[in-house]
Amino acid sequence: MNLQAMIAQYMEFRRALGKGLDDSAEQVLRSYCRTLGPATDMAEIRREQVRSFLAGKGPLTAYWYR
């Protein structure tokens, strides 16, 4: 399964539970998908890619701690 399909399935699952996601959480997931590439196979995602995304490109801001 590719990353874009997995994220869509996860968001749909959360909505089905009545929990949904707030806008900022959806934005983070979409940003992650764009960064790694929507067609990326889930089995190809490596720990280093996740760490790099989480580290970001600048210093931590107050937004990180929300």
DODRENRO-682484 format. One record per residue: z negated, y negated, x negated of N, C-alpha, C, CB in turn; residue in three letters. Coordinates in steps of 0.05 Angstrom, whole numbers, plus 5000, padded with zeros to 4 digits. Glycine has a CB too. Layout:
{site {Z Y X} {Z Y X} {Z Y X} {Z Y X} ALA}
...
end
This chain:
{site {5000 5023 4983} {5000 5000 5000} {5000 4975 4982} {4976 5000 5019} MET}
{site {5015 4955 4990} {5015 4931 4974} {4993 4912 4981} {5043 4917 4977} ASN}
{site {4988 4892 4964} {4965 4874 4967} {4967 4858 4993} {4964 4855 4943} LEU}
{site {4990 4848 4999} {4993 4831 5023} {4987 4847 5048} {5022 4820 5025} GLN}
{site {4996 4872 5050} {4991 4889 5073} {4961 4896 5075} {5008 4915 5072} ALA}
{site {4949 4901 5052} {4920 4907 5052} {4903 4884 5061} {4911 4916 5023} MET}
{site {4910 4860 5052} {4895 4836 5061} {4899 4831 5090} {4904 4811 5045} ILE}
{site {4923 4834 5100} {4928 4831 5129} {4912 4851 5145} {4958 4834 5135} ALA}
{site {4912 4876 5136} {4897 4897 5149} {4867 4891 5149} {4903 4925 5136} GLN}
{site {4857 4881 5127} {4828 4875 5125} {4821 4852 5144} {4821 4867 5096} TYR}
{site {4838 4831 5145} {4832 4809 5163} {4833 4818 5193} {4852 4786 5159} MET}
{site {4852 4835 5199} {4855 4846 5226} {4830 4863 5233} {4881 4863 5229} GLU}
{site {4821 4879 5214} {4797 4896 5218} {4773 4878 5224} {4792 4913 5193} PHE}
{site {4769 4857 5208} {4746 4839 5213} {4748 4826 5240} {4746 4817 5191} ARG}
{site {4771 4818 5248} {4775 4806 5275} {4768 4826 5297} {4803 4795 5279} ARG}
{site {4777 4851 5293} {4772 4872 5313} {4742 4877 5316} {4786 4898 5305} ALA}
{site {4727 4873 5295} {4698 4876 5296} {4684 4852 5308} {4686 4881 5268} LEU}
{site {4700 4831 5313} {4689 4806 5324} {4677 4788 5303} {4669 4812 5345} GLY}
{site {4681 4794 5278} {4669 4779 5257} {4688 4758 5245} {4659 4798 5235} LYS}
{site {4714 4765 5243} {4733 4747 5231} {4725 4738 5203} {4736 4723 5249} GLY}
{site {4739 4718 5194} {4733 4706 5168} {4735 4676 5172} {4753 4715 5146} LEU}
{site {4719 4661 5157} {4721 4632 5159} {4746 4623 5144} {4696 4617 5148} ASP}
{site {4755 4599 5148} {4780 4589 5136} {4779 4591 5106} {4785 4561 5145} ASP}
{site {4757 4584 5094} {4756 4584 5064} {4759 4613 5053} {4730 4572 5054} SER}
{site {4748 4633 5067} {4751 4660 5058} {4780 4669 5060} {4733 4679 5074} ALA}
{site {4793 4662 5082} {4821 4669 5085} {4838 4655 5063} {4832 4661 5113} GLU}
{site {4831 4630 5057} {4846 4615 5036} {4843 4629 5009} {4836 4587 5034} GLN}
{site {4819 4639 5003} {4814 4652 4977} {4831 4678 4976} {4784 4659 4974} VAL}
{site {4831 4693 4998} {4847 4718 4998} {4876 4713 4995} {4841 4734 5024} LEU}
{site {4886 4692 5009} {4914 4685 5007} {4921 4675 4978} {4922 4663 5027} ARG}
{site {4903 4660 4967} {4908 4651 4939} {4908 4675 4920} {4885 4631 4931} SER}
{site {4890 4694 4924} {4890 4718 4907} {4916 4733 4910} {4866 4736 4915} TYR}
{site {4926 4735 4934} {4951 4749 4940} {4974 4735 4925} {4956 4751 4970} CYS}
{site {4975 4708 4927} {4997 4693 4914} {4995 4697 4884} {4995 4664 4921} ARG}
{site {4971 4696 4873} {4967 4698 4844} {4976 4725 4833} {4938 4693 4837} THR}
{site {4968 4746 4846} {4975 4773 4836} {5003 4781 4845} {4955 4793 4846} LEU}
{site {5013 4770 4867} {5039 4777 4878} {5035 4794 4902} {5056 4791 4857} GLY}
{site {5047 4785 4925} {5043 4800 4950} {5053 4828 4950} {5056 4785 4972} PRO}
{site {5073 4834 4933} {5085 4861 4933} {5070 4880 4913} {5114 4860 4925} ALA}
{site {5049 4869 4900} {5034 4886 4880} {5021 4909 4894} {5013 4868 4866} THR}
{site {5026 4933 4884} {5014 4957 4895} {4984 4956 4888} {5027 4983 4883} ASP}
{site {4967 4964 4907} {4938 4964 4904} {4930 4980 4879} {4925 4974 4929} MET}
{site {4943 5002 4874} {4936 5020 4852} {4942 5007 4825} {4951 5046 4854} ALA}
{site {4959 4986 4825} {4966 4973 4800} {4948 4949 4792} {4995 4963 4802} GLU}
{site {4930 4942 4810} {4912 4919 4804} {4891 4928 4784} {4899 4908 4830} ILE}
{site {4888 4913 4763} {4870 4919 4741} {4846 4900 4741} {4884 4918 4714} ARG}
{site {4824 4910 4731} {4799 4895 4729} {4804 4868 4715} {4778 4911 4713} ARG}
{site {4820 4867 4695} {4825 4842 4681} {4838 4821 4699} {4842 4847 4656} GLU}
{site {4856 4830 4717} {4869 4812 4735} {4848 4799 4754} {4891 4826 4751} GLN}
{site {4830 4816 4764} {4809 4806 4782} {4791 4787 4767} {4793 4830 4793} VAL}
{site {4783 4793 4743} {4766 4776 4728} {4779 4749 4722} {4758 4789 4701} ARG}
{site {4804 4750 4715} {4819 4725 4710} {4821 4708 4735} {4848 4732 4700} SER}
{site {4826 4720 4758} {4827 4704 4782} {4799 4691 4788} {4835 4722 4806} PHE}
{site {4778 4707 4786} {4751 4697 4791} {4743 4676 4772} {4731 4720 4791} LEU}
{site {4751 4678 4747} {4744 4658 4726} {4758 4631 4732} {4752 4668 4699} ALA}
{site {4781 4632 4744} {4795 4607 4751} {4806 4593 4726} {4777 4589 4766} GLY}
{site {4813 4568 4730} {4826 4553 4709} {4809 4530 4699} {4852 4543 4718} LYS}
{site {4786 4526 4711} {4769 4504 4703} {4739 4511 4706} {4775 4479 4719} GLY}
{site {4722 4491 4703} {4693 4497 4706} {4686 4503 4735} {4677 4473 4696} PRO}
{site {4664 4517 4738} {4654 4523 4765} {4647 4498 4779} {4630 4543 4764} LEU}
{site {4652 4497 4805} {4645 4474 4821} {4625 4483 4842} {4670 4461 4834} THR}
{site {4615 4464 4857} {4596 4470 4879} {4609 4489 4899} {4586 4444 4893} ALA}
{site {4635 4487 4902} {4650 4504 4921} {4645 4534 4915} {4680 4498 4921} TYR}
{site {4644 4541 4890} {4640 4569 4882} {4615 4581 4893} {4640 4571 4851} TRP}
{site {4594 4565 4896} {4568 4575 4905} {4565 4576 4935} {4547 4558 4893} TYR}
{site {4585 4568 4950} {4583 4568 4980} {4581 4595 4991} {4606 4553 4992} ARG}
end
